[in-house]
Amino acid sequence: MFKTARMALLAALFAGIAGPALAADLAEPQIEEAPPPVVEQQPTDVGGWYIRGDIDYHKSTLRGIDYITYGPPPGTNDFDFGKLKGGFSLGGGVGYKVNDYFRTDLTADYWFKSNFNGQTSDLTTTSTEVSRMSALLLLANAYVDIGTWHGITPYVGAGIGGAHIKWDTVHDPNTTETNPGSSNWRFAYALMAGASYCLTDRVVLDAGYRFTHIQGGRMFEFDSTSSGPGFDHGINTHEVRGGLRYQFSGNNGCAAPVVAYQPEPEPIYTK
């Protein structure tokens, strides 16, 4: 009996000592949070059709003017000088943005009339010549968008096409001498540089510079005093331009990136 009681007492003492130690060994598991998921941007549809409208101020330079005379002295004669004053134009076009870095468009610009002043002279007389010139410029253009920073995208571009030049009557305001102006199509090309700014995810403000060269051609016709026709040697034009582009579809580079949905991370239990 005493032996049994001793064994029961020893068992109770062992349980009292081992219980806390075993509980310490069986500590509750710690919770560690999973690392945040990697956010991946979904590919965006950048390409899309757009329309544009532009206004500009331009200053043109004539590369020279000559004319033919049939009376004395016969031959080819040069203007002493010929100058065009500055003018304005309105334009529009349709284009396609291929990707983040390349786009193309077709544009048409109407140059309102610019005043012309020139002078001719011979051994005995000097004549003042006045007229006005207007033009319709049609170009096929390509642009490289260099990149976008804070909504601003610098670009460079080039265009090729033709210009319909129309000269009004060339005349000396001090005499009755007149030469009917000519109207003709000529080859033209352009070089551009500028920057666009995102106004919305569809509308872009565009501002820049364009240099346009128009090939020389007939300027005025023969008159009754046996002078003419006359030819200008080409027109170089410097333009400061501003306008808006509206893109119908795709992303013009201004929209915020679309982020893929990521579920909330599940907690990870570790021992």
Protein Blocks (a to p, Z undefined) as FASTA:
>chain_A
ZZmmmmmmmmmmmmmmmmmmmmmmmgccddddddddddddddddfbccdddddddddddd
debdcdddfbdcedddddfbdcddddddddddddddfblmbccddddddddddddddddd
dfkbccddddddddddddddddddfbdcehiacddddddddddddddddddfkbmbdcdd
dddddddddddddddddfblmbccdddddddddddddfbdcdfkopacdddebjcddddd
ddddddfbhjehlaccdddddddddddddZZ
